Amino acid sequence: MATTSKQLGQLRPADTNAASIYSPAASTDAAGLSLKVCNVTATDATCQVFHDDDGSTFAEGSALYFNVNVPAKSTLTLGVGSMDDDAGSIGVQTGTANSLNFTLYGTEIT
């Protein structure tokens, strides 16, 4: 098994729709997932983080964090866990377009 720690995804949503930030490749697991959420505006914003283990349905039923306040000009670190299903996906959503940068770090195991 090979392990590689790296940035797995980065996204700055231009709208308020949920979007996938990471889906592992076939035969790949991901562990130690950590999400940095940076508010680049002068106004508080909210975020949602989802983990759909078998697809990309980002809703309350797959929420890890829901309506978390990210204060203006600040960064939060959120633990996401691990993924062992290459059909799954991590999704993010912001309540204010263009306000939050999401960066996902972790270790891929192939």
Contacts in CASP RR format, 6 or more apart in sequence:
PFRMAT RR
TARGET T0000
AUTHOR 0000-0000-0000
METHOD contacts of the structure
MODEL  1
MATTSKQLGQLRPADTNAASIYSPAASTDAAGLSLKVCNVTATDATCQVF
HDDDGSTFAEGSALYFNVNVPAKSTLTLGVGSMDDDAGSIGVQTGTANSL
NFTLYGTEIT
1 109 0 8 1.000
1 110 0 8 1.000
2 109 0 8 1.000
2 110 0 8 1.000
3 107 0 8 1.000
3 108 0 8 1.000
3 109 0 8 1.000
4 107 0 8 1.000
4 108 0 8 1.000
4 110 0 8 1.000
5 105 0 8 1.000
5 106 0 8 1.000
5 107 0 8 1.000
6 105 0 8 1.000
6 106 0 8 1.000
6 107 0 8 1.000
6 108 0 8 1.000
7 103 0 8 1.000
7 104 0 8 1.000
7 105 0 8 1.000
8 21 0 8 1.000
8 22 0 8 1.000
8 30 0 8 1.000
8 33 0 8 1.000
8 104 0 8 1.000
8 105 0 8 1.000
8 106 0 8 1.000
8 108 0 8 1.000
9 21 0 8 1.000
9 22 0 8 1.000
9 102 0 8 1.000
9 103 0 8 1.000
9 104 0 8 1.000
10 21 0 8 1.000
10 101 0 8 1.000
10 102 0 8 1.000
10 103 0 8 1.000
10 104 0 8 1.000
11 19 0 8 1.000
11 21 0 8 1.000
11 92 0 8 1.000
11 101 0 8 1.000
11 102 0 8 1.000
12 40 0 8 1.000
12 98 0 8 1.000
12 100 0 8 1.000
12 101 0 8 1.000
12 102 0 8 1.000
13 19 0 8 1.000
13 92 0 8 1.000
13 93 0 8 1.000
13 94 0 8 1.000
13 97 0 8 1.000
13 98 0 8 1.000
13 100 0 8 1.000
13 102 0 8 1.000
14 97 0 8 1.000
14 98 0 8 1.000
15 97 0 8 1.000
16 93 0 8 1.000
16 94 0 8 1.000
16 95 0 8 1.000
16 96 0 8 1.000
16 97 0 8 1.000
17 93 0 8 1.000
18 48 0 8 1.000
18 50 0 8 1.000
18 58 0 8 1.000
18 59 0 8 1.000
18 91 0 8 1.000
18 92 0 8 1.000
18 93 0 8 1.000
19 58 0 8 1.000
19 91 0 8 1.000
19 92 0 8 1.000
19 93 0 8 1.000
20 56 0 8 1.000
20 58 0 8 1.000
20 89 0 8 1.000
20 90 0 8 1.000
20 91 0 8 1.000
21 35 0 8 1.000
21 90 0 8 1.000
21 91 0 8 1.000
21 92 0 8 1.000
21 102 0 8 1.000
21 104 0 8 1.000
22 30 0 8 1.000
22 89 0 8 1.000
22 90 0 8 1.000
22 91 0 8 1.000
22 104 0 8 1.000
23 56 0 8 1.000
23 86 0 8 1.000
23 88 0 8 1.000
23 89 0 8 1.000
23 90 0 8 1.000
24 30 0 8 1.000
24 83 0 8 1.000
24 85 0 8 1.000
24 86 0 8 1.000
24 88 0 8 1.000
24 108 0 8 1.000
25 86 0 8 1.000
25 108 0 8 1.000
25 110 0 8 1.000
26 86 0 8 1.000
27 86 0 8 1.000
27 110 0 8 1.000
28 86 0 8 1.000
28 108 0 8 1.000
28 109 0 8 1.000
28 110 0 8 1.000
29 82 0 8 1.000
29 83 0 8 1.000
29 84 0 8 1.000
29 108 0 8 1.000
29 109 0 8 1.000
29 110 0 8 1.000
30 82 0 8 1.000
30 83 0 8 1.000
30 106 0 8 1.000
30 107 0 8 1.000
30 108 0 8 1.000
30 109 0 8 1.000
31 81 0 8 1.000
31 82 0 8 1.000
31 83 0 8 1.000
31 106 0 8 1.000
31 107 0 8 1.000
31 109 0 8 1.000
32 79 0 8 1.000
32 80 0 8 1.000
32 81 0 8 1.000
32 82 0 8 1.000
32 106 0 8 1.000
32 107 0 8 1.000
33 79 0 8 1.000
33 80 0 8 1.000
33 81 0 8 1.000
33 82 0 8 1.000
33 83 0 8 1.000
33 90 0 8 1.000
33 104 0 8 1.000
33 105 0 8 1.000
33 106 0 8 1.000
34 77 0 8 1.000
34 78 0 8 1.000
34 79 0 8 1.000
34 80 0 8 1.000
34 104 0 8 1.000
34 105 0 8 1.000
34 106 0 8 1.000
35 49 0 8 1.000
35 77 0 8 1.000
35 78 0 8 1.000
35 79 0 8 1.000
35 80 0 8 1.000
35 90 0 8 1.000
35 92 0 8 1.000
35 102 0 8 1.000
35 103 0 8 1.000
35 104 0 8 1.000
35 105 0 8 1.000
36 75 0 8 1.000
36 76 0 8 1.000
36 77 0 8 1.000
36 101 0 8 1.000
36 102 0 8 1.000
36 103 0 8 1.000
36 104 0 8 1.000
36 105 0 8 1.000
37 47 0 8 1.000
37 68 0 8 1.000
37 70 0 8 1.000
37 75 0 8 1.000
37 76 0 8 1.000
37 77 0 8 1.000
37 78 0 8 1.000
37 92 0 8 1.000
37 100 0 8 1.000
37 101 0 8 1.000
37 102 0 8 1.000
38 70 0 8 1.000
38 74 0 8 1.000
38 75 0 8 1.000
38 100 0 8 1.000
38 101 0 8 1.000
38 103 0 8 1.000
39 45 0 8 1.000
39 70 0 8 1.000
39 71 0 8 1.000
39 72 0 8 1.000
39 73 0 8 1.000
39 74 0 8 1.000
39 75 0 8 1.000
39 99 0 8 1.000
39 100 0 8 1.000
40 73 0 8 1.000
40 99 0 8 1.000
40 100 0 8 1.000
40 101 0 8 1.000
41 72 0 8 1.000
41 73 0 8 1.000
41 96 0 8 1.000
41 98 0 8 1.000
41 99 0 8 1.000
42 72 0 8 1.000
42 73 0 8 1.000
43 72 0 8 1.000
43 96 0 8 1.000
43 99 0 8 1.000
44 69 0 8 1.000
44 70 0 8 1.000
44 71 0 8 1.000
44 72 0 8 1.000
45 69 0 8 1.000
45 70 0 8 1.000
45 72 0 8 1.000
45 94 0 8 1.000
45 95 0 8 1.000
45 96 0 8 1.000
45 99 0 8 1.000
45 100 0 8 1.000
46 67 0 8 1.000
46 68 0 8 1.000
46 69 0 8 1.000
46 70 0 8 1.000
46 94 0 8 1.000
46 95 0 8 1.000
46 96 0 8 1.000
47 65 0 8 1.000
47 67 0 8 1.000
47 68 0 8 1.000
47 70 0 8 1.000
47 92 0 8 1.000
47 93 0 8 1.000
47 94 0 8 1.000
47 95 0 8 1.000
47 100 0 8 1.000
47 102 0 8 1.000
48 58 0 8 1.000
48 63 0 8 1.000
48 65 0 8 1.000
48 66 0 8 1.000
48 67 0 8 1.000
48 68 0 8 1.000
48 92 0 8 1.000
48 93 0 8 1.000
48 94 0 8 1.000
49 63 0 8 1.000
49 64 0 8 1.000
49 65 0 8 1.000
49 68 0 8 1.000
49 78 0 8 1.000
49 80 0 8 1.000
49 90 0 8 1.000
49 91 0 8 1.000
49 92 0 8 1.000
49 93 0 8 1.000
50 58 0 8 1.000
50 59 0 8 1.000
50 62 0 8 1.000
50 63 0 8 1.000
50 64 0 8 1.000
50 90 0 8 1.000
50 91 0 8 1.000
50 92 0 8 1.000
50 93 0 8 1.000
51 62 0 8 1.000
51 64 0 8 1.000
51 80 0 8 1.000
51 81 0 8 1.000
51 83 0 8 1.000
51 88 0 8 1.000
51 89 0 8 1.000
51 90 0 8 1.000
51 91 0 8 1.000
52 58 0 8 1.000
52 62 0 8 1.000
52 88 0 8 1.000
52 89 0 8 1.000
52 91 0 8 1.000
53 62 0 8 1.000
53 83 0 8 1.000
53 85 0 8 1.000
53 87 0 8 1.000
53 88 0 8 1.000
54 85 0 8 1.000
54 87 0 8 1.000
54 88 0 8 1.000
55 87 0 8 1.000
55 88 0 8 1.000
55 89 0 8 1.000
56 88 0 8 1.000
56 89 0 8 1.000
56 91 0 8 1.000
58 91 0 8 1.000
58 93 0 8 1.000
60 66 0 8 1.000
64 78 0 8 1.000
64 80 0 8 1.000
65 78 0 8 1.000
68 76 0 8 1.000
68 78 0 8 1.000
70 76 0 8 1.000
70 100 0 8 1.000
80 90 0 8 1.000
80 104 0 8 1.000
83 90 0 8 1.000
90 104 0 8 1.000
92 100 0 8 1.000
92 102 0 8 1.000
94 100 0 8 1.000
END
